Amino acid sequence: MIYRIIRNVMVAFMCTCLASFSFAQTTSPRGQSAISEKTEKKPFKILNNGKKITVQSSKNIKTILVWTSSGHRIIEQQDLNISNYSFDIPAKEKILFLRVELDNGKMYTQKIGV
């Protein structure tokens, strides 16, 4: 009777192990994970000097959008075609979000802590 219980527990354990190993992710041949993230260097820098923020880009900035953590838009500029853009933060906000679209069509979003 006791052997039958032990055998059933072992079968349940083996089925659990088999199920967990069958759903495990494999690694790529180079030892990297199967899901890799592309980390691309952003072609712009954000300079913060108190309440004044400057966006410097190596390419022309087409549009820029800045909003607060509560969702209020501060700045929305389109058709700029400039490489530097400066603005002042009007409110007592500590966290801002910035979306920059360059002239090649790529969009970048970044969180800014003031």
N, C-alpha and C positions, 0 to 999 in steps of 0.2 A: 504494500500500500504506500509506504513512504517513498519507495523507488519510483512509483508512478508519478507522484507529486514532484519529485526532483526532476524527472524526465520532462514533464510538462513545463516546469520553470525554465529548464535549459532550452527547450524548443522556443519558448516565448522570447528568451534572451537572444537567441540566434536570429530569430526573425527581426527583432528590433535592430540588431547590429547590421544585418543585411540591408534593411530599409534605409538606415542612416548612411551607410557607405554608398549606396546606389544614388543618393541625391547630393553627394558631396561634389564641390566644384573641383575641376582639375586645373593644374597650373600649365602655363604655356611652356614650350621647350626651353626658353631662356631663364626659367625660374620666376618670371613675373606673373602676376595674377592674370586670370583670364579676362577680367574686366579692368581695363586700364583707362586712366583719366588723361586727357590731353591738357597739359599745362602750357599755355601759350603766354609769352611775355606780352604785357599790354604796351601799346605804342604811345602811352601818355603817362604823365606824372601828375599827382595832385599835391599841391603845396598848401599848407595850412598855416596861416599867421593870425591867430586869434579868431576874429569873426570874418576875416577875409580869406577866401579860398580861390586859388588859381589853378587852372587846368592847363598844363603845357603838353602839347602833342607834337610828335614828329611828322604827322600827317595833318591835313586840314580837317577841322571839326565841322561836320555838316549840321547836326542838331545836338542840343544839350537839354536835359531835363533833370531837375533837382526837386526832390520832395522830402518831407519830414517823415519821421517814424510813425506819426499819427495819420499820414496819408495826404497832407496838405501840400499842394504844389507851390514851390517857391519861385522856380524859374522854368520857363519853357521857351526856348529860342530855336528857330528853324532857319535854314539857309544862311548859316554864318560864314562858312568857308574861311575860317581863320585858324591859326595854330595855337593861340593863347586866348584864354577866356578867364576873366576874374569877376567875382561877385561877392557881395556882403550878405551875411546871414541876418535877416531882419528880426527874427524871434530868438527866444532863449532856448533854442533847440540844441540837444547834445548829439543826436544821431541823425544823419542825413543819408539819402540814397541818391546816387548820381548815375544817369544813363547817358552815354556818349555814343553818337553815331558818327563814324568817320566818312570821308568822301568816297572810300572804296565800298561802302555799304555795310561794314561790320559794326555791330553794336556791342558795347561793353557796359556792364553794370558793376558798381562798386559801392560798398558801404563806407561812409566817412564818419569818424568820431571827432567831434569838435572839442 
